[in-house]
Amino acid sequence: MKFIPSLHSTGKYLGLTLLSGSILALQITFTRIFSLMIWHHFTYMVIGIALLGGGAAGTFLAVRRWGPDKLQRRLGKLALIFSLTSLSNLIAISTIAIDPLRAAQLGWAIVGLGIYFICLFSTFFSGGLVIAAIFGRWASSSHRLYFADMAGAGIATITVLQVIQLIGGPAVIALIAVIGAFSAILLGYEAQGRQRWLPVALIGVESLLLVALIVRPPTLAVPGSKELGWAMQAQGTGPEFTHWDAVGRVDVMPEIVVTEPMIVGAVSSRYPLEQRPELPLKLVTIDGTSMTGMYRFDGSDADLERFRFLDHAVISAAYHLGNEHPSTLLIGVGGGLDILLARLYGAERITAIELNPTIVNLLKGRYADYTGRLAEHPSTELIVAEGRSFLSRTTEQYDIIQGIGLDNLAALSGGAYVLAESYLYTVDALEQALNALTPTGIFSWTRDVNSPPREMLRLTGLAAEALRRMGVSDPAVHIAIIANEQGVNATLLVSRSPFQPEQIERLRAWGAANNFTMLHDPFVRLNTPFAEYLHAPDPRAFERAYPFQIFPVTDDNPFFYNYFRWDNLHFNSSYEGRLNRFPIGNLILLTMATFAIGAAIAFIVTPLVRYQRDGLRLPGALPTLAYFSLLGAAYMFIQIVLIQRFTLFIGYPIHATTTTIASMLLFAAIGSLFGSKHIRSSNALRLVLIGIAITTVIYIVTLPVLFAAWMHWPDLARIVVSMIIIAPLATLMGIPFPAGLRQLSARAPGLVVWAWGMNGVFSVLGSILVIVISMSSSFTTAMLWGAAGYGVAGLVSGALWRVAIRDSVAEIAGTQTNPSVQPTP
């Protein structure tokens, strides 16, 4: 007997909306969990598996050839399977701990990643089966179903991060399982006897699990290569405070007491041992890394003297150039040491910005007394802001702009951030920072050096190029670089005006007193790569000859961490330094591309070739499949580049990502409804595709101009205007796929399964190729490729009206129309 006697239209639309939203919510949740438990670049794996699972689900239904009645009968059971497989991921993250950056654990890391893959693929595959079956059963309502599909995904994009902040990542997985079981009821779960109560029982059990996870969150394993993992092992305990927010998971460890300050660059051995006081502090991490410390401080000037060790730290170099009572801008203050440093040297005005709101709240609330109420000092303003966004909007000028170790240097040395873009480390950002200085102001940044140099050398190149843009003919006299005693960290000092001899004399004397080393002196030609680079008659020739990629990156190619050359990926003396690691990021990119191609062939192409090759014999089949393949790749190209563009404009990466994806999904859903009524001919469809290509080119030209003019607007205004900007292009991009699918199902049903399969394959490949092209050239080039994809799709779209009908094929395929989960429009 049926648990729900009939499936009403509201049931299938609401069930589809919930399942679509759950699948996307699971993707986003696992990007957050993997950022903590592994490393952030493994989040790309989640997206690839989700696309692959959806494509494989469509292929599975094509091979099984279930009729409409069988599809409807099995909807509820498939939704129940999605609910149960969601729980398998919860078990996996609670029991599997891996550390892919430890060579000794590489074998187990591969096994662990394989288990993660199986669990995630099973979940996305089962969810994809539900959505594919809904589309297959009610193909005549595909445009309305497509609207519900896109709307559910869009709503999930907007809301899931807020839910993660409220209940945590593991609890969200349990919530998704509950939603899956509820969707089984909406979709008409059928069973005999006691099994008919299975969805209700499962909802009850999963709800109890959800409550338990909220009340007592599980301890997720953190690899020892991350600072949090190291701290937990060293202290033999877990964090005393944990909170998920939109930026990441913030953890605070219990207090430890040190006499050797835990700061970037350490302190000089010239700091007398007998003068080293005890320094109680609590370690703070974001996603297990980016470690900072909250030092115990009573707020008084007398207690401030405990921090005189900073006189012997390379991070204080900017304060030894003779600028008394400076106005300072501190970017990324973390636990507040930067503020203590500025106060120690008598800063008259301190503007301290921090991207993570939880850390700011800790300094202002829970740990305000512990840290001496730093934010309440008359000289200090502590605000939540992203560094580049703040520099773009501020009208103030500062004597010192400083940043200290804003990311995990250990990961950087191993190339772990190679896939990450950073708009704070571009020529454009350095130019904005220098323009925010007073005429004699100093830009100060502390980073790793490496041997041979790469991190600091690339940053030096950015500063030199920014100065050239500002009309400086000899950047070398505006730059000084001083390294710590061990030579592994250095501070770059960039003056808006040429350095004066007395300034550098002070710097040299202070450095000599602390065993620090000048890597570049504006008045003495040193025998260092830094001096050689800055004095090179042709900087571009120097960059081409250097063993690492150090060319100055821009906002159009903001991959600062991409310094390993593809033709130089090997173990040799080039990788000597504080860490000796293989360029893991490049390896991961290659692995993702290989995995995407291999898995797409194994799970989508091979089954289609084996079981559904009849459709390929139809005249016009190849250009028709090219049409859907181009849509899959081109959509991913444009969407991913737009996310990057709006990250620069909106300022907060997670806000930009959710705004862009949600807007594209919701407006694409609207476009699909529009297309169902107005796109009835090949000329109309071709006009839309050409319109997408032209509009994309217009965006390429106009977005930088608009962003520059509107960057100073408030945060909410920038988000709203971003949605308005995205709307026209996204609406157009929502038309071609459902319009093409409707026409294909009428003319050649045997090709429908191929259309879905190839769209899925090229969506996966597109998500990889856009990264490769962007890293090797620019976002502009990648977006032009996306526009070209839609343009070529316009050229071949006429095949949808010319492809021949074969009665034998139609008879075979007439019992099903097979889509994939969340196809790429």
MOCOR-V532564 format. One line per field, one symbol per residue. phi: phi as a letter, one per 40 degrees, with the letter a starting at -180 (. if undefined). burial: + if it has 9 or more other ideal C-beta (glycine too) atoms within 8 Angstrom, else -. Layout:
phi=???
burial=???
//
This chain:
phi=.ccbdabcccccccccccccccccccdccccccccccbaccccccccccccccccccccdccccfccdccdcccdccccccdccccccccccccbbbbbccbdcbccccccccccdcccccccccccccccccccccbccbcccccccccccccccdccccccdccbgcdcccccccccccccccccgdbabgccccddccccccccccdcccccbcccccbcccccccccccccgacccabacbcciccbbcdcbbbbcdcbcgfbccccdccccccbcabcbbbfgbfcbbbccacgcccccccccdccbbcccdccbbgccfccbbbbgcfchcdcccccdcgdcabbbbaccccccccccbdbccccgfdcccdcbbbbcacdcccccbcbcbbcbbbbbfcacccccccgcbdccbaccbbdcccccccccccdbcbcbabacbgaccaccccccccccccccccgccbcdcbbbbbbcccgcbabcbbbcbdccdccccccccccccbgcbccabcbbcccbdccccccccbdccccccccbcbdccbccaccdccbccccbcacaccbcicbbbccccccccccccccccccccccbcdccccbbcdccccdgccccccdcccccccccdcccccdccccccchbdcccccccccccccccccccccccbbbbaccccccccccccccccccdccddcccccbccccdcccccccccccdccccccccccccccccccccadccdccdcccccdcccccccccccccccbaccccccccccccccdccccccccbcccbdccccccccabbbbcfccd
burial=-+++--+---+++++++++++++++++++++++++++++++++++++++++++++++++++++-++-+--++-++++++++++++++++++++--+-+++++--++--+--++-+++-+++++++++++++++++++++--++++++++++++++++-+++-+++-+++++++++++++++++++++++++----+-++--++--++-++--++--+--+-+++++++++++--+---+-++-++-+++++++--+-+--+-+-++++--+----+--+-+++++++++++++++++-----++--+-++-++++++++++-+--++++++++++++++++++++-+--++++++++++++++---++-++++++-+--+-++-++++++++-----+++++++-+++++++++++++++-+++++++++++++-+++-+++++++++++-+++++++++++++++++-+----+++++++++++--+++++++++--+---++-+++-++--+-+++++++---+---+++++-+--+--++--+-+++-++++-++++++++---++-----+-+---+++++++++--++-+++-+++-++++++---+++++-+-++-++++++++++++++++++++++++++++++-+++++++++++++++++++++++--+--+-+++-++++++++++-++--+--++--++---+-+++-+++-+++-+++++++++++++++++-+++++++++++++++++++++++++++++--++-++++++++++++++-++-+++-++-+--++-++--++++++++++
//
